């Protein structure tokens, strides 16, 4: 899914939000959010974006800075010059050269597949 397909909220450069934010769909942050951020789809933090608080999303594309723990159900991409000060929990993590990550990472394991049972004919 492309970001533009469901992007419905933008926090512009120079804007500051203090408080928790819960977005259905995608969110782009080029300003500052001081509080918890929940996003049901893709969260894009531009190079001027800053989030100070917990982040819970389906997918994160980070070009700016997050100070707080991040949980992404699918994946996290840390772009060049991005900074994370906090722990990460996700299934997939991509870190570009130049990104900084200060914390712990927990890669969720896929559910173990059960062996297929075969019935014997009698």
BAVOKE-981248 format. One record per atom (N, C-alpha, C): y, z, x; residue number from 1; atom name. Coordinates in steps of 0.001 Angstrom, whole numbers. Layout:
<north->Y; up->Z; east->X; resi->NUM; name->CA> .
...
END
This chain:
<north->-1180; up->0; east->842; resi->1; name->N> .
<north->0; up->0; east->0; resi->1; name->CA> .
<north->1238; up->0; east->884; resi->1; name->C> .
<north->2156; up->-906; east->608; resi->2; name->N> .
<north->3394; up->-962; east->1360; resi->2; name->CA> .
<north->4330; up->129; east->896; resi->2; name->C> .
<north->5158; up->626; east->1841; resi->3; name->N> .
<north->6111; up->1686; east->1518; resi->3; name->CA> .
<north->7008; up->1285; east->357; resi->3; name->C> .
<north->7472; up->43; east->317; resi->4; name->N> .
<north->8414; up->-394; east->-713; resi->4; name->CA> .
<north->7790; up->-485; east->-2098; resi->4; name->C> .
<north->6447; up->-531; east->-2189; resi->5; name->N> .
<north->5790; up->-656; east->-3479; resi->5; name->CA> .
<north->6019; up->554; east->-4375; resi->5; name->C> .
<north->6082; up->1754; east->-3811; resi->6; name->N> .
<north->6230; up->2942; east->-4648; resi->6; name->CA> .
<north->7320; up->3881; east->-4147; resi->6; name->C> .
<north->8199; up->3415; east->-3268; resi->7; name->N> .
<north->9276; up->4243; east->-2755; resi->7; name->CA> .
<north->10234; up->4550; east->-3890; resi->7; name->C> .
<north->10354; up->5829; east->-4238; resi->8; name->N> .
<north->11243; up->6157; east->-5345; resi->8; name->CA> .
<north->12261; up->7242; east->-5008; resi->8; name->C> .
<north->12232; up->7777; east->-3792; resi->9; name->N> .
<north->13188; up->8811; east->-3418; resi->9; name->CA> .
<north->13626; up->8610; east->-1974; resi->9; name->C> .
<north->14936; up->8640; east->-1755; resi->10; name->N> .
<north->15488; up->8505; east->-409; resi->10; name->CA> .
<north->16492; up->9628; east->-188; resi->10; name->C> .
<north->16341; up->10340; east->939; resi->11; name->N> .
<north->17320; up->11336; east->1376; resi->11; name->CA> .
<north->18066; up->10670; east->2527; resi->11; name->C> .
<north->19307; up->10267; east->2271; resi->12; name->N> .
<north->20062; up->9467; east->3222; resi->12; name->CA> .
<north->20578; up->10246; east->4413; resi->12; name->C> .
<north->20904; up->9503; east->5461; resi->13; name->N> .
<north->21480; up->10065; east->6684; resi->13; name->CA> .
<north->22757; up->10817; east->6324; resi->13; name->C> .
<north->22892; up->12037; east->6846; resi->14; name->N> .
<north->24058; up->12864; east->6562; resi->14; name->CA> .
<north->23873; up->13779; east->5371; resi->14; name->C> .
<north->22798; up->13585; east->4593; resi->15; name->N> .
<north->22508; up->14444; east->3444; resi->15; name->CA> .
<north->21655; up->15622; east->3878; resi->15; name->C> .
<north->21882; up->16784; east->3244; resi->16; name->N> .
<north->21063; up->17976; east->3503; resi->16; name->CA> .
<north->20607; up->18557; east->2181; resi->16; name->C> .
<north->19311; up->18844; east->2095; resi->17; name->N> .
<north->18751; up->19512; east->926; resi->17; name->CA> .
<north->18177; up->20835; east->1391; resi->17; name->C> .
<north->18583; up->21912; east->718; resi->18; name->N> .
<north->18022; up->23237; east->990; resi->18; name->CA> .
<north->17205; up->23635; east->-225; resi->18; name->C> .
<north->15901; up->23782; east->-32; resi->19; name->N> .
<north->15000; up->24117; east->-1134; resi->19; name->CA> .
<north->13759; up->23265; east->-1065; resi->19; name->C> .
<north->12809; up->23573; east->-1934; resi->20; name->N> .
<north->11544; up->22859; east->-1940; resi->20; name->CA> .
<north->11674; up->21539; east->-2682; resi->20; name->C> .
<north->10924; up->20544; east->-2209; resi->21; name->N> .
<north->10974; up->19205; east->-2785; resi->21; name->CA> .
<north->9554; up->18763; east->-3109; resi->21; name->C> .
<north->9337; up->18295; east->-4344; resi->22; name->N> .
<north->8030; up->17812; east->-4789; resi->22; name->CA> .
<north->8234; up->16416; east->-5365; resi->22; name->C> .
<north->7718; up->15391; east->-4672; resi->23; name->N> .
<north->7955; up->14003; east->-5051; resi->23; name->CA> .
<north->6649; up->13335; east->-5448; resi->23; name->C> .
<north->6662; up->12678; east->-6606; resi->24; name->N> .
<north->5548; up->11836; east->-7026; resi->24; name->CA> .
<north->5877; up->10425; east->-6570; resi->24; name->C> .
<north->5051; up->9851; east->-5725; resi->25; name->N> .
<north->5329; up->8551; east->-5132; resi->25; name->CA> .
<north->5710; up->8739; east->-3679; resi->25; name->C> .
<north->6441; up->7767; east->-3132; resi->26; name->N> .
<north->6810; up->7812; east->-1721; resi->26; name->CA> .
<north->8215; up->8354; east->-1537; resi->26; name->C> .
<north->8466; up->8884; east->-333; resi->27; name->N> .
<north->9744; up->9505; east->2; resi->27; name->CA> .
<north->10148; up->9058; east->1389; resi->27; name->C> .
<north->11445; up->8727; east->1554; resi->28; name->N> .
<north->11993; up->8432; east->2876; resi->28; name->CA> .
<north->13082; up->9447; east->3152; resi->28; name->C> .
<north->13017; up->10053; east->4362; resi->29; name->N> .
<north->13996; up->11058; east->4761; resi->29; name->CA> .
<north->14715; up->10576; east->6015; resi->29; name->C> .
<north->16032; up->10372; east->5887; resi->30; name->N> .
<north->16869; up->10058; east->7038; resi->30; name->CA> .
<north->17887; up->11171; east->7257; resi->30; name->C> .
<north->17926; up->12125; east->6333; resi->31; name->N> .
<north->18802; up->13289; east->6425; resi->31; name->CA> .
<north->17993; up->14517; east->6806; resi->31; name->C> .
<north->18383; up->15685; east->6249; resi->32; name->N> .
<north->17745; up->16957; east->6575; resi->32; name->CA> .
<north->17231; up->17641; east->5319; resi->32; name->C> .
<north->16009; up->18163; east->5398; resi->33; name->N> .
<north->15444; up->18984; east->4328; resi->33; name->CA> .
<north->15065; up->20319; east->4944; resi->33; name->C> .
<north->15596; up->21402; east->4362; resi->34; name->N> .
<north->15250; up->22754; east->4787; resi->34; name->CA> .
<north->14458; up->23386; east->3656; resi->34; name->C> .
<north->13138; up->23287; east->3763; resi->35; name->N> .
<north->12259; up->23797; east->2724; resi->35; name->CA> .
<north->10945; up->23043; east->2726; resi->35; name->C> .
<north->10060; up->23430; east->1838; resi->36; name->N> .
<north->8737; up->22826; east->1720; resi->36; name->CA> .
<north->8849; up->21439; east->1097; resi->36; name->C> .
<north->8077; up->20481; east->1647; resi->37; name->N> .
<north->8069; up->19123; east->1118; resi->37; name->CA> .
<north->6649; up->18757; east->707; resi->37; name->C> .
<north->6506; up->18362; east->-571; resi->38; name->N> .
<north->5239; up->17846; east->-1079; resi->38; name->CA> .
<north->5503; up->16422; east->-1545; resi->38; name->C> .
<north->4608; up->15520; east->-1151; resi->39; name->N> .
<north->4769; up->14110; east->-1511; resi->39; name->CA> .
<north->3390; up->13552; east->-1827; resi->39; name->C> .
<north->3226; up->12954; east->-3012; resi->40; name->N> .
<north->1910; up->12487; east->-3444; resi->40; name->CA> .
<north->1454; up->11217; east->-2723; resi->40; name->C> .
<north->2375; up->10548; east->-2034; resi->41; name->N> .
<north->2019; up->9288; east->-1387; resi->41; name->CA> .
<north->2497; up->9300; east->63; resi->41; name->C> .
<north->3284; up->8315; east->470; resi->42; name->N> .
<north->3732; up->8167; east->1852; resi->42; name->CA> .
<north->5078; up->8858; east->2058; resi->42; name->C> .
<north->5153; up->9705; east->3070; resi->43; name->N> .
<north->6408; up->10298; east->3507; resi->43; name->CA> .
<north->6801; up->9623; east->4813; resi->43; name->C> .
<north->7980; up->8990; east->4810; resi->44; name->N> .
<north->8506; up->8366; east->6012; resi->44; name->CA> .
<north->9719; up->9166; east->6448; resi->44; name->C> .
<north->9695; up->9656; east->7685; resi->45; name->N> .
<north->10837; up->10373; east->8243; resi->45; name->CA> .
<north->11424; up->9479; east->9317; resi->45; name->C> .
<north->12648; up->8970; east->9059; resi->46; name->N> .
<north->13304; up->8076; east->9993; resi->46; name->CA> .
<north->13742; up->8801; east->11252; resi->46; name->C> .
<north->14269; up->8060; east->12205; resi->47; name->N> .
<north->14643; up->8635; east->13504; resi->47; name->CA> .
<north->15724; up->9705; east->13391; resi->47; name->C> .
<north->16540; up->9671; east->12328; resi->48; name->N> .
<north->17577; up->10699; east->12130; resi->48; name->CA> .
<north->17120; up->11798; east->11178; resi->48; name->C> .
<north->15880; up->11691; east->10681; resi->49; name->N> .
<north->15356; up->12646; east->9707; resi->49; name->CA> .
<north->14863; up->13936; east->10347; resi->49; name->C> .
<north->15063; up->15046; east->9619; resi->50; name->N> .
<north->14618; up->16367; east->10062; resi->50; name->CA> .
<north->14089; up->17133; east->8864; resi->50; name->C> .
<north->12893; up->17689; east->9000; resi->51; name->N> .
<north->12339; up->18577; east->7983; resi->51; name->CA> .
<north->12035; up->19905; east->8653; resi->51; name->C> .
<north->12609; up->20967; east->8101; resi->52; name->N> .
<north->12356; up->22327; east->8582; resi->52; name->CA> .
<north->11590; up->23055; east->7494; resi->52; name->C> .
<north->10264; up->23004; east->7566; resi->53; name->N> .
<north->9418; up->23636; east->6556; resi->53; name->CA> .
<north->8048; up->22993; east->6524; resi->53; name->C> .
<north->7196; up->23522; east->5663; resi->54; name->N> .
<north->5841; up->23007; east->5509; resi->54; name->CA> .
<north->5883; up->21625; east->4862; resi->54; name->C> .
<north->4959; up->20751; east->5282; resi->55; name->N> .
<north->4874; up->19398; east->4744; resi->55; name->CA> .
<north->3445; up->19157; east->4261; resi->55; name->C> .
<north->3311; up->18726; east->2993; resi->56; name->N> .
<north->2007; up->18406; east->2413; resi->56; name->CA> .
<north->2110; up->17032; east->1760; resi->56; name->C> .
<north->1374; up->16056; east->2330; resi->57; name->N> .
<north->1492; up->14670; east->1898; resi->57; name->CA> .
<north->131; up->13984; east->1902; resi->57; name->C> .
<north->113; up->12752; east->1386; resi->58; name->N> .
<north->-1088; up->11931; east->1529; resi->58; name->CA> .
<north->-1059; up->11275; east->2902; resi->58; name->C> .
<north->135; up->10773; east->3280; resi->59; name->N> .
<north->281; up->10066; east->4555; resi->59; name->CA> .
<north->1689; up->10310; east->5097; resi->59; name->C> .
<north->1801; up->10471; east->6417; resi->60; name->N> .
<north->3094; up->10704; east->7058; resi->60; name->CA> .
<north->3324; up->9692; east->8162; resi->60; name->C> .
<north->4511; up->9064; east->8148; resi->61; name->N> .
<north->4957; up->8213; east->9237; resi->61; name->CA> .
<north->6226; up->8884; east->9772; resi->61; name->C> .
<north->6129; up->9470; east->10968; resi->62; name->N> .
<north->7212; up->10286; east->11511; resi->62; name->CA> .
<north->7927; up->9593; east->12649; resi->62; name->C> .
<north->9229; up->9379; east->12461; resi->63; name->N> .
<north->10070; up->8838; east->13516; resi->63; name->CA> .
<north->11087; up->9868; east->13982; resi->63; name->C> .
<north->11271; up->10924; east->13181; resi->64; name->N> .
<north->12243; up->11976; east->13476; resi->64; name->CA> .
<north->11561; up->13258; east->13913; resi->64; name->C> .
<north->11910; up->14364; east->13229; resi->65; name->N> .
<north->11419; up->15673; east->13653; resi->65; name->CA> .
<north->10938; up->16503; east->12460; resi->65; name->C> .
<north->9817; up->17208; east->12653; resi->66; name->N> .
<north->9326; up->18192; east->11690; resi->66; name->CA> .
<north->9112; up->19494; east->12433; resi->66; name->C> .
<north->9750; up->20559; east->11919; resi->67; name->N> .
<north->9534; up->21902; east->12442; resi->67; name->CA> .
<north->8814; up->22670; east->11347; resi->67; name->C> .
<north->7512; up->22772; east->11464; resi->68; name->N> .
<north->6676; up->23403; east->10442; resi->68; name->CA> .
<north->5315; up->22742; east->10443; resi->68; name->C> .
<north->4377; up->23349; east->9739; resi->69; name->N> .
<north->3012; up->22821; east->9685; resi->69; name->CA> .
<north->2946; up->21614; east->8762; resi->69; name->C> .
<north->2045; up->20675; east->9114; resi->70; name->N> .
<north->1883; up->19442; east->8349; resi->70; name->CA> .
<north->432; up->19307; east->7915; resi->70; name->C> .
<north->228; up->19003; east->6624; resi->71; name->N> .
<north->-1109; up->18666; east->6122; resi->71; name->CA> .
<north->-1010; up->17309; east->5441; resi->71; name->C> .
<north->-1767; up->16361; east->5968; resi->72; name->N> .
<north->-1803; up->15018; east->5394; resi->72; name->CA> .
<north->-3241; up->14701; east->4996; resi->72; name->C> .
<north->-3444; up->14322; east->3737; resi->73; name->N> .
<north->-4794; up->14043; east->3247; resi->73; name->CA> .
<north->-5435; up->12855; east->3947; resi->73; name->C> .
<north->-4637; up->11835; east->4300; resi->74; name->N> .
<north->-5209; up->10637; east->4916; resi->74; name->CA> .
<north->-4871; up->10519; east->6397; resi->74; name->C> .
<north->-3577; up->10288; east->6729; resi->75; name->N> .
<north->-3265; up->10075; east->8138; resi->75; name->CA> .
<north->-1828; up->10448; east->8471; resi->75; name->C> .
<north->-1621; up->10631; east->9776; resi->76; name->N> .
<north->-304; up->10916; east->10329; resi->76; name->CA> .
<north->-72; up->9965; east->11493; resi->76; name->C> .
<north->1107; up->9347; east->11516; resi->77; name->N> .
<north->1521; up->8501; east->12635; resi->77; name->CA> .
<north->2767; up->9120; east->13245; resi->77; name->C> .
<north->2677; up->9466; east->14534; resi->78; name->N> .
<north->3822; up->9993; east->15261; resi->78; name->CA> .
<north->4391; up->8857; east->16097; resi->78; name->C> .
<north->5551; up->8371; east->15675; resi->79; name->N> .
<north->6198; up->7249; east->16344; resi->79; name->CA> .
<north->6875; up->7699; east->17634; resi->79; name->C> .
<north->7219; up->6718; east->18480; resi->80; name->N> .
<north->7925; up->6974; east->19726; resi->80; name->CA> .
<north->9168; up->7828; east->19445; resi->80; name->C> .
<north->9391; up->8859; east->20241; resi->81; name->N> .
<north->10531; up->9778; east->20157; resi->81; name->CA> .
<north->10465; up->10762; east->18991; resi->81; name->C> .
<north->9382; up->10777; east->18214; resi->82; name->N> .
<north->9244; up->11776; east->17154; resi->82; name->CA> .
<north->8829; up->13109; east->17770; resi->82; name->C> .
<north->9107; up->14208; east->17035; resi->83; name->N> .
<north->8779; up->15546; east->17524; resi->83; name->CA> .
<north->8174; up->16361; east->16391; resi->83; name->C> .
<north->7057; up->17028; east->16675; resi->84; name->N> .
<north->6446; up->17971; east->15742; resi->84; name->CA> .
<north->6338; up->19310; east->16443; resi->84; name->C> .
<north->6920; up->20337; east->15831; resi->85; name->N> .
<north->6761; up->21720; east->16280; resi->85; name->CA> .
<north->6022; up->22453; east->15172; resi->85; name->C> .
<north->4695; up->22448; east->15243; resi->86; name->N> .
<north->3869; up->23069; east->14216; resi->86; name->CA> .
<north->2468; up->22514; east->14284; resi->86; name->C> .
<north->1604; up->23049; east->13444; resi->87; name->N> .
<north->207; up->22627; east->13416; resi->87; name->CA> .
<north->25; up->21438; east->12480; resi->87; name->C> .
<north->-968; up->20611; east->12805; resi->88; name->N> .
<north->-1287; up->19419; east->12022; resi->88; name->CA> .
<north->-2720; up->19521; east->11523; resi->88; name->C> .
<north->-2912; up->19140; east->10245; resi->89; name->N> .
<north->-4252; up->19031; east->9691; resi->89; name->CA> .
<north->-4330; up->17688; east->8972; resi->89; name->C> .
<north->-5229; up->16815; east->9431; resi->90; name->N> .
<north->-5347; up->15479; east->8859; resi->90; name->CA> .
<north->-6691; up->14866; east->9226; resi->90; name->C> .
<north->-7027; up->13751; east->8580; resi->91; name->N> .
<north->-8260; up->13033; east->8908; resi->91; name->CA> .
<north->-8048; up->12063; east->10060; resi->91; name->C> .
<north->-6832; up->11504; east->10163; resi->92; name->N> .
<north->-6551; up->10484; east->11164; resi->92; name->CA> .
<north->-5175; up->10750; east->11772; resi->92; name->C> .
<north->-5097; up->10691; east->13109; resi->93; name->N> .
<north->-3847; up->10942; east->13814; resi->93; name->CA> .
<north->-3612; up->9852; east->14848; resi->93; name->C> .
<north->-2418; up->9232; east->14773; resi->94; name->N> .
<north->-2016; up->8226; east->15742; resi->94; name->CA> .
<north->-748; up->8722; east->16419; resi->94; name->C> .
<north->-799; up->8828; east->17751; resi->95; name->N> .
<north->348; up->9316; east->18512; resi->95; name->CA> .
<north->783; up->8223; east->19473; resi->95; name->C> .
<north->2001; up->7696; east->19254; resi->96; name->N> .
<north->2532; up->6667; east->20142; resi->96; name->CA> .
<north->3076; up->7311; east->21417; resi->96; name->C> .
<north->3102; up->6565; east->22522; resi->97; name->N> .
<north->3697; up->7079; east->23757; resi->97; name->CA> .
<north->5154; up->7481; east->23503; resi->97; name->C> .
<north->5539; up->8639; east->24021; resi->98; name->N> .
<north->6898; up->9134; east->23846; resi->98; name->CA> .
<north->7030; up->10160; east->22734; resi->98; name->C> .
<north->6019; up->10274; east->21863; resi->99; name->N> .
<north->6035; up->11286; east->20806; resi->99; name->CA> .
<north->5715; up->12647; east->21415; resi->99; name->C> .
<north->6268; up->13713; east->20816; resi->100; name->N> .
<north->6001; up->15073; east->21289; resi->100; name->CA> .
<north->5374; up->15871; east->20164; resi->100; name->C> .
<north->4284; up->16565; east->20502; resi->101; name->N> .
<north->3560; up->17383; east->19521; resi->101; name->CA> .
<north->3289; up->18731; east->20143; resi->101; name->C> .
<north->3891; up->19779; east->19579; resi->102; name->N> .
<north->3727; up->21149; east->20061; resi->102; name->CA> .
<north->3038; up->21958; east->18970; resi->102; name->C> .
<north->1726; up->22107; east->19069; resi->103; name->N> .
<north->969; up->22844; east->18063; resi->103; name->CA> .
<north->-511; up->22555; east->18196; resi->103; name->C> .
<north->-1254; up->22893; east->17155; resi->104; name->N> .
<north->-2689; up->22658; east->17110; resi->104; name->CA> .
<north->-2982; up->21549; east->16114; resi->104; name->C> .
<north->-4090; up->20860; east->16337; resi->105; name->N> .
<north->-4497; up->19785; east->15447; resi->105; name->CA> .
<north->-5908; up->20057; east->14939; resi->105; name->C> .
<north->-6088; up->19959; east->13620; resi->106; name->N> .
<north->-7393; up->20116; east->12989; resi->106; name->CA> .
<north->-7704; up->18808; east->12274; resi->106; name->C> .
<north->-8691; up->18094; east->12798; resi->107; name->N> .
<north->-9108; up->16835; east->12180; resi->107; name->CA> .
<north->-10223; up->17155; east->11197; resi->107; name->C> .
<north->-9936; up->16977; east->9922; resi->108; name->N> .
<north->-10925; up->17275; east->8894; resi->108; name->CA> .
<north->-12131; up->16383; east->9081; resi->108; name->C> .
<north->-13281; up->16960; east->8904; resi->109; name->N> .
<north->-14515; up->16191; east->9051; resi->109; name->CA> .
<north->-14889; up->15562; east->7721; resi->109; name->C> .
<north->-15446; up->14367; east->7812; resi->110; name->N> .
<north->-15943; up->13695; east->6611; resi->110; name->CA> .
<north->-17157; up->14475; east->6106; resi->110; name->C> .
<north->-17364; up->14422; east->4807; resi->111; name->N> .
<north->-18522; up->15101; east->4228; resi->111; name->CA> .
<north->-19789; up->14504; east->4824; resi->111; name->C> .
<north->-20660; up->15366; east->5245; resi->112; name->N> .
<north->-21914; up->14894; east->5850; resi->112; name->CA> .
<north->-22719; up->14148; east->4803; resi->112; name->C> .
<north->-23188; up->12988; east->5186; resi->113; name->N> .
<north->-23963; up->12201; east->4220; resi->113; name->CA> .
<north->-25355; up->12799; east->4102; resi->113; name->C> .
<north->-25815; up->12847; east->2874; resi->114; name->N> .
<north->-27141; up->13399; east->2613; resi->114; name->CA> .
<north->-28183; up->12308; east->2800; resi->114; name->C> .
<north->-29337; up->12654; east->3363; resi->115; name->N> .
<north->-30375; up->11634; east->3521; resi->115; name->CA> .
<north->-30850; up->11188; east->2134; resi->115; name->C> .
<north->-31128; up->9903; east->2033; resi->116; name->N> .
<north->-31588; up->9355; east->760; resi->116; name->CA> .
<north->-33053; up->9728; east->559; resi->116; name->C> .
<north->-33319; up->10250; east->-631; resi->117; name->N> .
<north->-34705; up->10617; east->-946; resi->117; name->CA> .
<north->-35390; up->9404; east->-1575; resi->117; name->C> .
<north->-36602; up->9164; east->-1151; resi->118; name->N> .
<north->-37378; up->8081; east->-1754; resi->118; name->CA> .
<north->-38513; up->8688; east->-2550; resi->118; name->C> .
<north->-38669; up->8148; east->-3734; resi->119; name->N> .
<north->-39757; up->8645; east->-4578; resi->119; name->CA> .
<north->-41034; up->7877; east->-4233; resi->119; name->C> .
<north->-42106; up->8643; east->-4161; resi->120; name->N> .
<north->-43398; up->8025; east->-3882; resi->120; name->CA> .
<north->-44098; up->7728; east->-5192; resi->120; name->C> .
<north->-44725; up->6549; east->-5244; resi->121; name->N> .
<north->-45484; up->6194; east->-6452; resi->121; name->CA> .
<north->-46819; up->6879; east->-6375; resi->121; name->C> .
<north->-47270; up->7380; east->-7511; resi->122; name->N> .
<north->-48580; up->8039; east->-7548; resi->122; name->CA> .
<north->-49577; up->7263; east->-8317; resi->122; name->C> .
END
